[in-house]
Amino acid sequence: MATGALGTAAYTRSGQLREAVTRRTATILAVAALVGTPLGVLLNTLVSGRGFGMLLACAVTVTGVLVWVRERRTPVAGSEPVSVPRTLIALVGFGVAVAAGLFGLGGPMLSVPLLVVCGLPVLSALAAAQAQSVVIAAIGTVGYVLHGSVDWGLAALVGVPELVGVIVGWRIAHAVPARRLKYALVGTLLALAPYLAFHS
């Protein structure tokens, strides 16, 4: 929750979350997360750990390939936010929230590439995903606390350095050209997929 809140503040400061289109996208994603995250947490209790890894690896691979294909077909990456249909944003938000609740991962890992595939500029996608992640983390945490699955010591050990990482990532995102950011995203997703498949 803290990293999402810090990321939201950072992207508000840099202007992305002050843009009406990005704010609307963030709101729709957050509302969809209210429904999708509890469903994902519930599904977590029904699916085996091995199945989690394989499903997530497939989702990450498909997302990475979609971003790469879209970027290859787009001659020049725009930086102005574009209007993506609300229904499509809601579907992305719901699907990402279910996956985040199911796998215990941060929503931006999937929502950023999927929003980019939908046509949103990468900085706007990053900004909207940060706001959504606050809702996902809050609901997901409550769900996993009720199941007795939260290791608070580990959460603090991982969470504090993540706060520093949010600021470093925000600065990098503003310093690197959008196209390079997208290719870095594709590379990260495709490199992560085998690990998720075989180490879950």
Rosetta silent file (secondary structure, phi, psi, omega in degrees, C-alpha in Angstrom):
SEQUENCE: MATGALGTAAYTRSGQLREAVTRRTATILAVAALVGTPLGVLLNTLVSGRGFGMLLACAVTVTGVLVWVRERRTPVAGSEPVSVPRTLIALVGFGVAVAAGLFGLGGPMLSVPLLVVCGLPVLSALAAAQAQSVVIAAIGTVGYVLHGSVDWGLAALVGVPELVGVIVGWRIAHAVPARRLKYALVGTLLALAPYLAFHS
SCORE:     score description
SCORE:     0.000 S_00000001
   1 L     0.000  -39.455 -177.698    0.000    0.000    0.000 S_00000001
   2 H   -65.818  -41.845 -179.445    2.838    2.346    0.882 S_00000001
   3 H   -67.275  -38.908  177.301    4.637    1.893   -2.433 S_00000001
   4 H   -63.322  -42.780  179.739    1.404    2.447   -4.368 S_00000001
   5 H   -65.453  -41.326  178.600    0.639    5.587   -2.383 S_00000001
   6 H   -66.223  -41.912  177.515    4.171    6.913   -2.877 S_00000001
   7 H   -63.029  -39.696  177.420    4.041    6.119   -6.596 S_00000001
   8 H   -62.103  -43.552  178.717    0.673    7.861   -6.885 S_00000001
   9 H   -63.876  -40.649 -178.726    2.084   10.950   -5.177 S_00000001
  10 H   -64.697  -44.454 -178.908    5.158   10.919   -7.425 S_00000001
  11 H   -75.856  -19.481  170.332    3.150   10.691  -10.654 S_00000001
  12 H   -71.825  -42.529  179.496    0.790   13.381   -9.394 S_00000001
  13 H   -62.123  -39.990 -178.478    3.784   15.617   -8.778 S_00000001
  14 L   -82.701   -2.137  170.024    5.156   15.008  -12.269 S_00000001
  15 L   103.091  -15.893 -175.446    1.749   15.794  -13.785 S_00000001
  16 H   -63.775  -41.108 -178.038    0.536   12.491  -15.210 S_00000001
  17 H   -83.809    3.535  171.521   -2.243   12.029  -12.640 S_00000001
  18 H   -91.296  -12.858  179.129   -3.367   15.618  -13.124 S_00000001
  19 L   -78.363  134.098 -173.952   -4.387   14.797  -16.704 S_00000001
  20 H   -58.075  -42.193 -177.944   -8.115   14.068  -16.973 S_00000001
  21 H   -64.350  -42.667 -179.013   -7.697   10.961  -19.143 S_00000001
  22 H   -68.372  -40.310  177.789   -5.131    9.421  -16.782 S_00000001
  23 H   -62.403  -42.214  179.063   -7.234   10.245  -13.708 S_00000001
  24 H   -63.438  -43.091  178.588  -10.278    8.650  -15.322 S_00000001
  25 H   -60.892  -45.516  179.842   -8.248    5.550  -16.184 S_00000001
  26 H   -61.651  -40.595 -179.720   -6.915    5.305  -12.617 S_00000001
  27 H   -65.148  -44.789  179.250  -10.424    5.641  -11.164 S_00000001
  28 H   -63.620  -42.552  178.451  -11.873    2.911  -13.375 S_00000001
  29 H   -60.907  -42.769 -178.043   -8.955    0.600  -12.571 S_00000001
  30 H   -66.271  -42.270  178.911   -9.381    1.217   -8.836 S_00000001
  31 H   -64.356  -42.177  177.810  -13.137    0.560   -8.903 S_00000001
  32 H   -61.953  -33.799  179.513  -12.584   -2.649  -10.891 S_00000001
  33 H   -66.317  -28.253  178.187  -10.031   -3.704   -8.273 S_00000001
  34 H   -61.330  -31.456 -179.879  -12.691   -3.498   -5.570 S_00000001
  35 H   -92.747  -43.416 -172.731  -14.471   -6.401   -7.268 S_00000001
  36 H   -73.211  -37.423 -175.395  -11.580   -8.328   -8.818 S_00000001
  37 H   -63.981  -48.354  178.161   -9.142   -8.502   -5.908 S_00000001
  38 H   -59.524  -35.461  177.561  -11.413  -10.346   -3.428 S_00000001
  39 H   -63.756  -42.339  178.069  -12.260  -12.831   -6.175 S_00000001
  40 H   -62.685  -42.136  178.087   -8.549  -13.430   -6.807 S_00000001
  41 H   -62.353  -40.796  177.648   -7.858  -13.970   -3.099 S_00000001
  42 H   -63.288  -44.185  179.685  -10.718  -16.479   -2.968 S_00000001
  43 H   -63.586  -29.408  179.646   -9.395  -18.329   -6.029 S_00000001
  44 H   -56.659  -33.609 -177.926   -5.969  -18.467   -4.358 S_00000001
  45 L   -77.342   -8.970 -174.370   -7.368  -20.927   -1.832 S_00000001
  46 L  -109.573  -12.996 -174.596   -8.578  -23.239   -4.619 S_00000001
  47 L  -111.547  142.390 -179.456   -5.596  -23.471   -7.004 S_00000001
  48 L   -70.838  155.550  179.491   -2.353  -25.366   -6.430 S_00000001
  49 H   -59.870  -39.537  179.444    0.955  -23.522   -6.137 S_00000001
  50 H   -64.534  -40.363  177.438    2.329  -25.220   -9.244 S_00000001
  51 H   -63.151  -37.447  176.758   -0.724  -24.149  -11.209 S_00000001
  52 H   -54.325  -52.071 -175.101   -0.189  -20.560  -10.051 S_00000001
  53 H   -59.754  -44.239 -178.445    3.284  -20.442  -11.520 S_00000001
  54 H   -66.821  -43.477  178.519    2.290  -21.855  -14.879 S_00000001
  55 H   -62.108  -45.314 -178.163   -0.752  -19.574  -15.226 S_00000001
  56 H   -67.002  -40.290  178.486    1.197  -16.477  -14.247 S_00000001
  57 H   -60.879  -40.900  177.515    4.102  -17.357  -16.547 S_00000001
  58 H   -64.184  -44.186 -179.416    1.665  -17.701  -19.473 S_00000001
  59 H   -62.736  -43.132 -179.377   -0.018  -14.386  -18.638 S_00000001
  60 H   -66.020  -41.689  179.903    3.318  -12.578  -18.364 S_00000001
  61 H   -63.649  -48.387 -179.885    4.602  -14.072  -21.628 S_00000001
  62 H   -60.780  -42.272  179.628    1.458  -13.179  -23.588 S_00000001
  63 H   -62.410  -45.446  178.840    1.502   -9.646  -22.162 S_00000001
  64 H   -60.552  -43.507  179.465    5.159   -9.148  -23.082 S_00000001
  65 H   -64.971  -40.744  178.871    4.599  -10.387  -26.623 S_00000001
  66 H   -62.019  -43.348  178.042    1.545   -8.133  -27.047 S_00000001
  67 H   -61.775  -43.775 -178.190    3.506   -5.048  -25.953 S_00000001
  68 H   -63.312  -46.125 -179.382    6.348   -5.953  -28.331 S_00000001
  69 H   -61.996  -45.046 -179.383    4.002   -6.524  -31.292 S_00000001
  70 H   -62.909  -41.984 -178.109    2.135   -3.269  -30.662 S_00000001
  71 H   -67.191  -36.998  178.551    5.354   -1.294  -30.333 S_00000001
  72 H   -65.894  -29.825 -178.328    6.763   -2.773  -33.542 S_00000001
  73 H   -89.112   -8.596 -179.352    3.605   -1.720  -35.402 S_00000001
  74 L  -101.683  111.998 -175.508    3.600    1.812  -33.952 S_00000001
  75 L   -64.697  -41.798 -179.388    6.050    4.030  -35.842 S_00000001
  76 L  -132.773  127.205  179.938    6.209    6.837  -33.262 S_00000001
  77 L   -81.405  121.649  178.438    5.230    6.477  -29.604 S_00000001
  78 L   -78.763  157.672  179.135    3.036    9.355  -28.475 S_00000001
  79 L  -112.585  -10.278  178.569    3.370   10.918  -25.050 S_00000001
  80 L   -83.049  138.323  178.872   -0.055   12.537  -24.801 S_00000001
  81 L   -62.635  140.053  179.232   -2.726   10.486  -23.010 S_00000001
  82 L  -112.384  157.819 -179.241   -5.283    8.967  -25.345 S_00000001
  83 L   -85.336  111.816  176.827   -8.881    8.059  -24.622 S_00000001
  84 L   -98.162  136.863 -179.628   -9.208    4.300  -24.189 S_00000001
  85 L   -51.121  137.551 -176.648  -12.802    2.947  -24.044 S_00000001
  86 H   -60.771  -37.556  179.733  -14.033    2.701  -20.461 S_00000001
  87 H   -62.049  -40.868  179.232  -15.229   -0.863  -20.912 S_00000001
  88 H   -65.788  -42.185  177.919  -11.760   -1.937  -22.023 S_00000001
  89 H   -62.363  -42.453 -179.974  -10.127   -0.199  -19.051 S_00000001
  90 H   -62.954  -40.706  177.891  -12.628   -1.869  -16.705 S_00000001
  91 H   -63.915  -43.300  176.636  -11.860   -5.300  -18.200 S_00000001
  92 H   -61.188  -47.023 -178.512   -8.113   -4.700  -17.806 S_00000001
  93 H   -61.062  -43.377  179.898   -8.637   -3.479  -14.246 S_00000001
  94 H   -66.256  -47.662 -179.193  -10.795   -6.438  -13.284 S_00000001
  95 H   -61.683  -42.779  179.574   -8.504   -9.022  -14.895 S_00000001
  96 H   -66.326  -40.665 -179.379   -5.384   -7.526  -13.343 S_00000001
  97 H   -64.401  -41.558  176.596   -7.050   -7.300   -9.928 S_00000001
  98 H   -61.142  -47.277  179.893   -8.096  -10.960  -10.058 S_00000001
  99 H   -62.439  -40.615 -179.462   -4.551  -11.956  -11.083 S_00000001
 100 H   -65.815  -42.849  177.388   -3.027   -9.737   -8.379 S_00000001
 101 H   -67.237  -36.166 -178.865   -5.279  -11.205   -5.693 S_00000001
 102 H   -71.003  -46.462 -173.325   -4.672  -14.730   -6.967 S_00000001
 103 H   -97.500  -10.767 -178.525   -0.900  -14.564   -7.333 S_00000001
 104 L    72.554   26.755 -179.390   -0.088  -11.954   -4.692 S_00000001
 105 L  -103.928  163.947  178.239    1.719   -9.771   -7.198 S_00000001
 106 L   -71.973  135.828 -179.204    1.646   -6.018   -7.655 S_00000001
 107 L   -55.193  -39.921 -178.222   -1.021   -4.845  -10.058 S_00000001
 108 H   -59.069  -23.899  179.988    1.322   -2.625  -12.115 S_00000001
 109 H   -57.346  -35.987  179.310    3.267   -5.693  -13.262 S_00000001
 110 H  -104.982  -36.134 -174.878    0.351   -6.585  -15.544 S_00000001
 111 H   -68.168  -36.135  179.780   -1.721   -3.414  -15.787 S_00000001
 112 H   -60.998  -55.110  179.502    1.113   -1.260  -17.186 S_00000001
 113 H   -62.610  -35.779 -179.757    1.852   -3.503  -20.197 S_00000001
 114 H   -68.543  -38.238  176.480   -1.851   -4.148  -20.819 S_00000001
 115 H   -66.618  -36.451  176.125   -2.665   -0.427  -20.749 S_00000001
 116 H   -63.375  -42.101  176.920    0.233    0.181  -23.136 S_00000001
 117 H   -60.641  -35.295  179.217   -1.226   -2.476  -25.440 S_00000001
 118 L   -73.476  -10.106  176.746   -4.555   -0.606  -25.258 S_00000001
 119 L   111.565    0.079  179.505   -2.798    2.533  -26.526 S_00000001
 120 L   -77.677  138.047  175.724   -2.062    4.496  -23.350 S_00000001
 121 L   -59.491  151.746 -171.352    1.384    6.164  -23.228 S_00000001
 122 H   -62.035  -39.523  179.878    3.775    4.385  -20.882 S_00000001
 123 H   -67.050  -38.764  176.686    4.017    7.213  -18.315 S_00000001
 124 H   -65.764  -39.739  177.666    0.233    7.522  -18.130 S_00000001
 125 H   -63.301  -43.399  177.997   -0.046    3.744  -17.743 S_00000001
 126 H   -60.407  -44.079 -178.770    2.520    3.786  -14.941 S_00000001
 127 H   -63.592  -49.254 -178.757    0.660    6.592  -13.167 S_00000001
 128 H   -63.235  -37.866 -178.750   -2.778    4.971  -13.408 S_00000001
 129 H   -66.940  -32.858  177.881   -1.411    1.604  -12.294 S_00000001
 130 H   -62.017  -44.590  179.791    0.098    3.113   -9.147 S_00000001
 131 H   -63.394  -41.786  178.745   -3.304    4.373   -8.040 S_00000001
 132 H   -63.383  -35.906 -175.334   -4.897    0.998   -8.744 S_00000001
 133 H   -64.581  -26.944  177.811   -2.176   -0.794   -6.780 S_00000001
 134 H   -63.085  -45.864 -179.546   -3.197    0.987   -3.564 S_00000001
 135 H   -66.366  -45.508 -179.728   -6.677   -0.569   -3.763 S_00000001
 136 H   -59.596  -46.417 -177.596   -5.336   -3.998   -4.776 S_00000001
 137 H   -65.011  -41.218 -178.648   -2.785   -4.015   -1.955 S_00000001
 138 H   -64.164  -50.271 -178.271   -5.289   -2.888    0.669 S_00000001
 139 H   -68.550  -42.336  179.158   -7.960   -5.447   -0.238 S_00000001
 140 H   -61.465  -41.330  179.795   -5.433   -8.201   -0.895 S_00000001
 141 H   -62.861  -45.847  178.710   -3.735   -7.621    2.456 S_00000001
 142 H   -59.174  -44.857 -179.688   -7.029   -7.824    4.340 S_00000001
 143 H   -60.925  -45.067 -178.320   -7.904  -11.040    2.497 S_00000001
 144 H   -74.283  -27.833  173.502   -4.558  -12.697    3.221 S_00000001
 145 H   -64.247  -42.531  178.862   -4.623  -11.526    6.864 S_00000001
 146 H   -62.544  -28.199  177.078   -7.980  -13.269    7.254 S_00000001
 147 L   -90.966    1.674  179.485   -6.338  -16.438    5.883 S_00000001
 148 L    66.850   32.606 -173.137   -3.347  -15.996    8.241 S_00000001
 149 L  -107.712    7.940 -175.633   -0.908  -15.811    5.330 S_00000001
 150 L   -97.840  125.835  173.313    0.915  -12.516    5.988 S_00000001
 151 L   -98.531   99.191 -172.988    4.514  -12.524    7.285 S_00000001
 152 H   -65.473  -35.067  178.143    4.770   -8.973    8.669 S_00000001
 153 H   -63.694  -45.314  177.933    8.533   -9.150    9.223 S_00000001
 154 H   -65.481  -37.768  178.865    9.135  -10.174    5.627 S_00000001
 155 H   -60.642  -41.689  178.495    6.681   -7.514    4.445 S_00000001
 156 H   -68.999  -41.376 -178.932    8.692   -4.820    6.236 S_00000001
 157 H   -61.831  -38.514  179.380   12.011   -6.229    5.022 S_00000001
 158 H   -84.344  -37.773 -172.361   10.844   -6.119    1.400 S_00000001
 159 H   -68.866  -38.668 -177.567    8.601   -3.068    1.646 S_00000001
 160 H   -64.379  -49.471  175.448   11.065   -0.490    2.963 S_00000001
 161 H   -61.893  -29.738  178.165   13.591   -0.927    0.112 S_00000001
 162 H   -61.987  -33.124  178.687   10.647   -0.925   -2.317 S_00000001
 163 H   -61.934  -41.446  176.129    9.847    2.646   -1.252 S_00000001
 164 H   -65.124  -41.378  179.839   13.303    3.708   -2.400 S_00000001
 165 H   -61.268  -34.450  178.699   12.797    1.701   -5.592 S_00000001
 166 H   -60.882  -46.557 -178.756    9.567    3.570   -6.366 S_00000001
 167 H   -67.525  -42.781  178.667   11.368    6.924   -6.397 S_00000001
 168 H   -61.819  -45.098  179.505   14.328    5.554   -8.385 S_00000001
 169 H   -63.302  -40.167  178.404   11.937    3.951  -10.901 S_00000001
 170 H   -60.720  -43.277  179.306    9.893    7.151  -11.210 S_00000001
 171 H   -66.401  -42.212  178.921   13.039    9.128  -12.024 S_00000001
 172 H   -62.919  -42.441 -178.656   14.219    6.535  -14.555 S_00000001
 173 H   -60.018  -31.031  179.655   10.789    6.478  -16.223 S_00000001
 174 H   -87.280  -14.408 -177.663   11.040   10.227  -16.812 S_00000001
 175 H   -97.189  -23.357 -174.966   14.643   10.097  -18.020 S_00000001
 176 L   -99.351  137.809  176.661   14.413    7.216  -20.522 S_00000001
 177 L   -56.195  146.164 -174.743   12.625    7.529  -23.897 S_00000001
 178 H   -56.479  -41.345 -177.776    9.196    5.850  -23.956 S_00000001
 179 H   -63.889  -40.586  177.998   10.138    3.319  -26.634 S_00000001
 180 H   -65.255  -37.695  176.840   13.150    2.120  -24.637 S_00000001
 181 H   -59.942  -42.259 -178.974   10.964    1.814  -21.550 S_00000001
 182 H   -65.917  -42.090  178.725    8.557   -0.402  -23.470 S_00000001
 183 H   -67.446  -34.946  175.809   11.317   -2.653  -24.772 S_00000001
 184 H   -64.491  -38.770  177.420   12.776   -2.886  -21.247 S_00000001
 185 H   -62.677  -45.736  178.582    9.305   -3.873  -20.032 S_00000001
 186 H   -59.682  -48.272 -179.299    9.038   -6.576  -22.704 S_00000001
 187 H   -60.256  -41.624 -179.969   12.494   -7.938  -21.845 S_00000001
 188 H   -64.808  -44.750 -179.700   11.712   -8.025  -18.137 S_00000001
 189 H   -62.637  -45.742 -177.661    8.399   -9.831  -18.639 S_00000001
 190 H   -69.641  -31.835  177.089    9.859  -12.456  -20.973 S_00000001
 191 H   -72.705  -31.782 -177.485   12.865  -13.027  -18.693 S_00000001
 192 H   -76.613  -28.933 -173.710   10.604  -13.383  -15.652 S_00000001
 193 H   -56.729  -48.316  179.687    8.212  -15.918  -17.197 S_00000001
 194 H   -61.495  -37.681  178.302   10.487  -19.010  -16.968 S_00000001
 195 H   -61.260  -45.513 -179.632   11.317  -18.217  -13.350 S_00000001
 196 H   -62.385  -37.358 -177.280    7.623  -17.960  -12.480 S_00000001
 197 H   -69.530  -38.066 -170.575    6.869  -21.221  -14.272 S_00000001
 198 H  -107.159   -4.454 -178.568    9.593  -23.330  -12.634 S_00000001
 199 L  -122.381   21.308  179.762   10.099  -21.792   -9.191 S_00000001
 200 L   -91.470    0.000    0.000    6.520  -21.479   -7.927 S_00000001
